Each structure stands twice: as structure tokens, then as C-alpha cells.
Amino acid sequence: MSESEQSTRGPVVTPARLIAAVCVIVPFIAVLGVPIFDKDKPEVAGFPFFFWWQLLWVAVTAALMGLAYYVVRREELARRPVAVGGTVVAAAPKADGHDGAASSETDGTAGTDGTAGAAGTEGDTAEEGDAE
Amino acid sequence: MTRPLSASSVPTPNVGSHGVNKTELFVVVFFFLLVSVLGFLAARWRRARDANHLEEWGLGGRSFGGWVTWFLLGGDLYTAYTFVAVPAALTAGAFGFFAVPYTIIVWPLVFLFLPRLWSVSRKHGYVTPADFARGRYGSKSLGLGVAIVGVVATMPYIALQLVGIQACLDVIGIGGKGSSTFAKDLPLFIAFAVLAAFTYTSGLRAPAVIAFVKDFLIYLVIIVAVIYIPTRVVGGWHGIFHLASTTKGKTKPGFLSLNEANGKANAFPYATLALGSAMALFMYPHAQIGVLSTKNRNTVRKNLAGLSMYSLVLGFIALLGYMALAVGFNGTPTGHLGGNAQRAVPALFDAVFPSWFAGVAFAAVAIGALVPAAIMSIAAANLFTRNIFVDFIKPDATPKQQAQVSKTVSLLVKFGALIFVLGLDATSAINFQLLGGVLILQTFPAIVIGLFNRWFHRWALVAGLWSGVIYGIVVAWQQKKFAADGKTVLQQHFGNQIAKVPGTHLYSYIAITALVLNLLVAVVLTLVFRALKVADGVDETQAADYTADEGDADLPDLIEAEPALAEI
């Protein structure tokens, strides 16, 4: 089931998502890898290394978040019109409401049909590893 | 005239040695009255047709755009934690700086999972994290677990806000003296009453409106402090770091980096404190409120770069702790703070600023504690109402009854916080927040992992949650707090949030150790329950729900806000 879902959403790994993933991961390494910056020299503007390194990463992370948003959003917008042009637009959400509560087995059918699936972002990779 | 690198131009009066500083008191009272009026008026701002509905009182009608969100989320980060507890932690060494990596990595985490939480919540009308857990796993028990933990974990965090207000009032000169608990804590009770009153009447709109005033004051104070105070210390920033890290000409270990303290042993606790705090932040019901009340899926993501600015400011605020050390304040009995490091920042402001501006600074800190305390108590109240009251006590409660219960519970939660303040040692307030983190982080698997994957069995998650919580509480309970000599026990229980990881030589933030246990239990029991074919709940959500956005045809209607104002 999850395979068919992914196939209609286009490739799971795209350059945009890859860039976003890097933007998200790098700050963790930079500020949680304590041995990288656990020293007082060299000093910059009176700040020991330990302090300015971490403060610097606030700004770097801000920039990375901006970049990640930009690439993911651009890809989202590029995909969305394709799905909206599709014929399933009106039908899919309705199917949603009916099948939904009845059985978890049918999960993802609406997504397969496309509408909201187009808005998918990097998170979809791990989408719904459902019960079975 | 002065010796090099001395801070002699700044006086360091003992806290509590002078009478009430009337100018400071007047300015603080003025701003308090101002925000109180704003708080009550807020009930009329963008009023919906049905103000007594929970989605309205508790989520501001889900109508907040980018700007309001920026301020509202700021309310989650700029709290007494930032202003009082973190600088106070830095007076004991560079270790307290973990708050900076914490607030750095919180944004990439948010980028990953919050849009999905927004979408699924919007689609299914979820107001609380527990709503999601219940819907996703078809398990009221899981919803109940998440709700109980959320309500309890919020209390010490609110308690921290009260400690922050108290520190300011101590420095102004009211309270802190007198022998009876009542006389000593009178200002605390007053602040508490004001907070309770406007939250009760205005719901989320009150803190959202006041947040504007608060952030304006905070930025003003911080910019002035960060530019002005280094000019008062000979040697500027270099002088501040030098003076903070030396005592009588000798370098103290652990002030210019962690490494000097006791080898590499501090690295792991530092990293786990940062990671655990970051993962915990958006599990708090109040932080999720800031997100769920936004207009569309990408409002938060779009603002992440801007929100990171909060972290930068937090970093500089943290260094106020070093500035306080540099001019001679510290938490020791001879450190002019009456032995209470929480007073470091207010005392610093009092010493370097003219009285009127010190008053503005105290108002900023006090209001900066009130706003998040209000949001937190509203969020905890929502949680109780939705996932305990309606699910287990009165399933047929009308929206009006629900809003009423929420209002009442928001009061009770604040009383719970008051008990924390009076019952635990308030001289290391950062412990309050970290204790809350130990608890709330245990909901991470049910919420965040649940957003991406539904592999876990519902009962395994329930078991994991409670294992983590119980382990965390027991271990935290066992931690003693020692005096500087390393022997005298200052506090028997909850003295520290770092403990040895069983079976290793590592020390770690208890929250992370407990989370690992939580996950282990959940994984093992999921396999067991699957093998035994124990019924797994029905998942009411679908893949597409996690990417739903404003404007989709099938979203449920919201209660309408006045359209002209919804664009702010």
C-alpha cells in the first residue's frame, strides 16, 4: 500500500528534500558535538571560542532554516498545480470522510489519489507504516 | 584611577539591604496596570460569535497569522527561564549555556514535525496533543496518559515563572523579608492573582495581546543591557569573561569552556540537556497552542528564520549571568544576592541602570513571566478538559460547559505551581523547568513518532510512557543537592536533573535516559502484543491528513473571527 502511495507522489528523495535534510541535520552535529567547541581559544571580540561558536550557530541555523523553507516550498508549489489540474480533486476528499473511520486498512487511499499528497514535504518518506 | 580589568564603576549593594525603591516600584506597577487593562480588553479583540467555545477561548479561533504567531511563540521561549533561571545557572559556570544549543536545535526539530501536527490537528479539530494521540491510536488511555503528564509537567514550568517575578520583587525591596510565609510571599500572591484574573476572562487573547508589549519591553531592555553594560566593565566583553572566570586572580575551572572543569565528563550531560530540552519544548501543551492557533500549515515554518532570532537574544541574556559575576554578584552567601543566584539579573539591572530604567527592566521580566504562565495554564486546562473531563467524566458536556471547566482548571493549575514554588528549593529554578522536561519528554514517542509512523502498539506506548515517567520521577527524587564543599546536603530530593545512566559511566539528563527506557519498553511490548494479537486501536487519521492545508475543500469550518482583523 505504501508503495503505491509513494509512486503517485513522485520520487521520495528529491534534490530539494535532500537540501532540506542537510539543513536540518547539520545544526545538531554542530552544537551537540560538544568536543568540537569545548575550548576557550581562539577568542573573537572578547568571546571565548566555546561561546562565540554556539552564538554563531544561532545565525547559521536561522539561515539554514530559511533555505530549507525556500527549497521545500518551491517544490511544493511546483507540484501542487499538477495535482489540482487532475480530475480527482473533488472526489478524493469525500472518499476520505467515508472510508476513514471504518478501517485503518484503507489508510492512504485518499493520498494515493493525489490532492493533498501534492503538498507532501520531506516528512512523507516515513509516511504511515500502518498496522499491516 | 582603577586597576585594569576591574569593575569598580559598578556598585554591588546587597539585595534586601535598602528599603523599597519607590521609582522602580512605581514603574513596575504602571506597566502591570497597563497590561492588566490590555488583558481584560483583549477579550474584545477579534472576538468570535461564540466566545465561550473552547476552540475560541483556548486557541484564539485558530486565526493567528505570522506576526501574532511570532510573538506568541516568543512567549514560549522568553520566559523567566530565559531571564532569570538561565543567567542564574551561568553564575555557576559555562555549563548553564546549554540553553543556547537547546534553542538552536529546537528549530530544525520544529521544521521536521510541526507542519504535520498542524495539518492533522486542523483536519480533525484536535486542540491538544492528547487529542492527537487518542485519535491516532484509537486509545483513550493513551490520550489520558499524555494529558495527565502534560498537566503535571506544566506546573513546575509555571512555578519557574513565579520564581522569576519573585526575584524582581525581592530586588525592588518588597517581600523577601518578614518571618511568616505569607508576608514573605505576599508579592508573589499579588502577581498570581492578577495573572489568574485576566487569564480567566480573556483566554488566549490576553497573552497574545500582552505579548506585543512584553516583547517590545524585552527587546528594549536587552539591547540597552547588551550594549551598555559591557561599557561599564573595564575591558568590555573580554573583561566580562575574564572577571567572571577568575576569583582573586585565579582562573576558576569551567567558566571559559566546559573542558577545564572535570575533563570531558561534562560534555555528555551538556549535550543531553540541550537535546532533551529541545525535544521536550514542543511537547508542552502551551508550545503546541502557539502552533495550532496559526492560520495555515506553513505559518510556523515560514517564520523559523525569524524565530531563531529569539535564540540569539537568549544567548546574550544568558551572558547577563557573567556580567553579574563580573561586577561582583554571585550565588554564594557573600555574593550580595542573599545566597540566591536567581536574583543575579534583577540585581545587576538594579546596580547598573538608573532606577526608572531598572523599573522598566523589571516590568519586562515580570510581564515576560506572566504571559507564558498564562499561556501554560490555559494549555494545561484545555488538556484536562478535553482529555480527562470529556473523555472520562462527562462525555456529553456542551462547549460552554467545557470552556467553564477549562477556566476553573486554569486556576487550579496555577495553585499547583504555587505549591511547587513554596515546596521546592527556589534557588536553582532551572531545575523546575528541567523536571517538567523529564516528564513531558515521555510523550515524545506517542506524538512525534506517531506523526510519521504508526508502528507502535497503543498499549505498548501507554506502558512506555508510564515506565519513562515513573523512572524519571524516581531518579529525580533521589538526586540530592550539595553545597559548594560537595558534602553538605542542601536539599534531599529533586536537587539535580543529571544522573548516572545505569550500567555505564556516563552522566545524562534524566529525561533522555527515561526516554530511552520508554522506547525500549514500547518496542518490546509492541512485538509482544502483535504476537499475541492484542487488538490495536482504529486510526482515525489518514495519510493525506498530515499534509492538509488552509483552503483545502474538506476541512471542517472554524468559528469565524471578525474578518477584517484576521489578516494581522
Contacts between the chains, C-beta under 8 A, distances in Angstrom:
chain1	res1	chain2	res2	distance
A	5	B	543	6.3
A	20	B	111	7.8
A	23	B	108	7.5
A	24	B	108	4.3
A	24	B	111	5.8
A	24	B	112	6.2
A	25	B	108	7.5
A	27	B	104	5.7
A	27	B	105	5.7
A	27	B	107	7.7
A	27	B	108	5.4
A	28	B	105	5.5
A	28	B	108	6.7
A	31	B	100	7.7
A	31	B	101	3.8
A	31	B	104	5.1
A	31	B	105	6.2
A	31	B	274	6.9
A	32	B	101	6.4
A	32	B	105	6.9
A	32	B	271	4.6
A	32	B	274	6.3
A	32	B	275	6.0
A	33	B	271	7.8
A	34	B	258	6.8
A	34	B	266	7.9
A	34	B	267	3.8
A	34	B	268	7.6
A	34	B	270	5.3
A	34	B	271	5.2
A	35	B	264	6.9
A	35	B	267	6.0
A	37	B	257	7.9
A	38	B	257	5.1
A	38	B	258	5.1
A	38	B	259	4.4
A	38	B	264	7.8
A	38	B	267	6.2
A	39	B	257	5.3
A	39	B	259	5.9
A	40	B	256	3.7
A	40	B	257	4.7
A	40	B	260	7.6
A	43	B	238	7.3
A	45	B	237	6.2
A	46	B	235	7.6
A	46	B	236	5.7
A	46	B	237	3.2
A	46	B	238	3.4
A	46	B	239	7.5
A	46	B	240	7.4
A	46	B	241	6.3
A	47	B	237	6.0
A	47	B	241	7.0
A	48	B	241	5.9
A	48	B	256	4.5
A	48	B	257	6.2
A	49	B	257	7.1
A	50	B	94	6.1
A	50	B	97	7.5
A	50	B	256	6.6
A	50	B	257	3.8
A	50	B	258	7.2
A	51	B	94	7.7
A	51	B	97	6.9
A	51	B	241	7.7
A	51	B	319	7.4
A	54	B	97	6.7
A	54	B	100	4.7
A	54	B	101	6.0
A	54	B	104	7.3
A	54	B	315	7.0
A	55	B	100	6.9
A	55	B	312	6.7
A	55	B	315	4.9
A	55	B	316	7.9
A	57	B	101	7.8
A	57	B	104	5.5
A	58	B	100	7.0
A	58	B	103	7.7
A	58	B	104	5.6
A	58	B	308	6.0
A	58	B	311	4.6
A	58	B	312	4.4
A	58	B	315	6.2
A	59	B	308	7.6
A	59	B	312	6.6
A	61	B	104	5.1
A	61	B	105	7.9
A	61	B	107	6.0
A	61	B	108	7.0
A	61	B	308	5.7
A	61	B	311	7.7
A	62	B	107	7.8
A	62	B	304	7.7
A	62	B	305	4.7
A	62	B	306	7.9
A	62	B	308	3.4
A	62	B	309	6.9
A	62	B	312	7.9
A	63	B	305	7.0
A	64	B	108	7.7
A	65	B	107	5.5
A	65	B	108	7.1
A	65	B	111	6.1
A	65	B	304	4.0
A	65	B	305	5.0
A	65	B	308	6.3
A	66	B	304	7.4
A	66	B	305	3.8
A	68	B	111	6.1
A	69	B	111	7.5
A	69	B	298	7.7
A	69	B	301	5.2
A	69	B	302	6.1
A	69	B	304	6.4
A	69	B	305	7.3
A	72	B	301	7.9
A	73	B	298	6.8
A	73	B	301	7.9
A	73	B	302	7.9
A	89	B	553	7.9
A	90	B	553	7.2
A	92	B	544	7.6
A	93	B	552	7.1
A	93	B	553	5.4
A	93	B	554	3.4
A	94	B	554	7.4
A	96	B	542	6.3
A	96	B	544	6.7
A	96	B	554	6.2
A	97	B	554	6.8
A	100	B	540	6.4
A	100	B	541	7.9
A	100	B	542	5.7
A	101	B	538	7.0
A	101	B	540	5.6
A	103	B	538	7.4
A	104	B	454	7.9
A	104	B	538	5.5
A	104	B	539	4.3
A	106	B	542	8.0
A	107	B	539	6.5
A	107	B	541	7.9
A	107	B	542	5.1
A	107	B	543	6.0
A	108	B	542	6.4
A	108	B	543	4.0
A	108	B	544	7.7
A	109	B	542	7.6
A	110	B	542	5.6
A	110	B	543	7.2
A	110	B	544	4.4
A	111	B	542	6.8
A	111	B	543	3.7
A	111	B	544	4.1
A	111	B	547	7.9
A	115	B	544	7.0
A	115	B	552	7.5
A	116	B	544	4.0
A	116	B	545	7.7
A	116	B	547	5.0
A	116	B	548	5.4
A	116	B	549	7.5
A	116	B	552	6.4
A	117	B	543	7.5
A	117	B	544	6.0
A	117	B	547	6.7
A	119	B	297	7.5
A	119	B	547	4.3
A	119	B	548	7.6
A	119	B	549	5.6
A	120	B	547	5.2
A	121	B	115	6.6
A	121	B	547	7.0
A	122	B	112	7.7
A	123	B	112	6.7
A	123	B	113	7.0
A	123	B	115	7.4
A	123	B	116	5.4
A	123	B	451	7.5
A	123	B	452	6.3
A	123	B	546	7.1
A	124	B	546	7.9
A	124	B	547	7.2
A	126	B	452	4.2
A	126	B	453	5.4
A	127	B	452	7.2
A	127	B	453	8.0
A	127	B	543	5.6
A	127	B	546	7.5
A	128	B	453	7.1
A	128	B	454	6.5
A	128	B	543	4.8
A	129	B	453	4.5
A	129	B	454	6.4
A	129	B	455	5.0
A	130	B	454	5.3
A	130	B	539	7.1
A	131	B	454	6.8
A	131	B	536	5.7
A	131	B	539	7.5
